[in-house]
Amino acid sequence: MSRCEISGKRPMVKNLVSHSNRKTKAKSNPNVQSKRLFSKYLDQFIRLQVATKAIKDMEHMGGFDHFIINQDDSKLSARALDVKNRIIRKISAKPAKKQ
């Protein structure tokens, strides 16, 4: 079963409706790809199973770090939640820049 680790997308059950209006159950899987995503805060690549829609949303929001910090914890897998917590710890430990 394919599942996106950062958006929580999972397979859906749908009905295929024929011309005679018969309903046949079918399963629709999300387009999940294994990707290496770069975290600027951790300064390293993280390998996750990510849906292509999540990749597009990530680029729209401004990158992996910003996307995963704003993502709800209930949607994240255990590995993605661990990465999110590492990023948050790194941000909070970083001293503020002097102007």
C-alpha positions in Angstrom: 0.0 0.0 0.0 1.5 3.3 -1.1 1.2 6.3 1.3 2.8 9.7 1.1 4.9 10.3 4.2 4.4 14.1 4.4 0.9 14.7 3.1 -0.8 11.5 4.3 -2.3 10.7 0.9 -3.4 7.0 0.7 -5.2 4.8 -1.7 -8.9 5.6 -2.4 -11.8 3.3 -3.2 -13.8 4.5 -6.1 -16.7 3.2 -8.3 -16.2 2.5 -12.0 -19.7 3.2 -13.5 -20.6 1.5 -16.7 -23.0 2.7 -19.4 -25.7 0.4 -17.8 -25.0 2.2 -14.5 -23.3 -0.9 -12.8 -20.9 0.0 -10.1 -17.6 -1.8 -9.8 -15.3 -1.1 -6.9 -11.7 -0.1 -7.9 -8.7 1.2 -6.0 -6.9 4.4 -7.0 -3.3 4.7 -5.7 -1.6 8.1 -5.3 1.5 8.8 -7.4 4.1 8.2 -4.7 7.8 8.5 -5.6 10.9 7.9 -3.6 12.7 11.3 -3.4 15.8 12.8 -1.8 14.7 16.1 -0.4 17.3 18.7 0.8 16.8 20.3 4.2 18.5 23.7 4.4 18.3 23.8 8.2 19.8 20.3 8.6 22.1 20.7 5.6 21.5 17.2 4.4 19.3 15.1 2.1 16.4 13.1 3.5 14.9 10.2 1.6 11.1 10.0 1.8 8.2 8.5 -0.1 6.4 11.6 -1.4 3.3 12.1 -3.6 3.9 14.2 -6.7 1.1 16.6 -5.5 3.0 17.1 -2.3 6.2 18.0 -4.2 4.3 20.7 -6.1 2.8 22.0 -2.9 6.2 22.0 -1.3 7.7 24.1 -4.1 4.8 26.5 -3.9 5.2 27.0 -0.1 8.9 27.7 -0.3 10.7 24.5 0.2 10.8 21.3 2.2 11.6 22.8 5.6 8.8 25.4 5.5 6.3 22.8 4.2 7.1 20.1 6.8 7.1 22.6 9.7 3.6 23.8 8.8 2.3 20.3 8.2 -0.1 18.7 10.8 1.6 16.0 12.9 -1.2 13.6 12.3 -0.5 13.5 8.5 3.2 12.8 8.9 4.8 9.4 9.1 7.1 8.5 12.0 10.2 9.2 9.9 8.8 12.5 8.6 7.8 13.5 12.2 11.4 12.7 13.4 12.8 15.0 10.6 10.3 17.7 11.6 11.4 17.6 15.2 15.1 17.7 14.2 14.4 20.8 12.1 12.5 22.5 14.9 15.3 21.7 17.4 17.9 23.1 15.0 15.9 26.3 14.5 15.4 26.9 18.2 19.1 26.2 18.9 20.3 28.7 16.3 21.1 32.1 17.8 19.4 35.2 16.3 21.5 37.2 13.8 22.7 40.6 15.0 21.8 43.6 12.9 
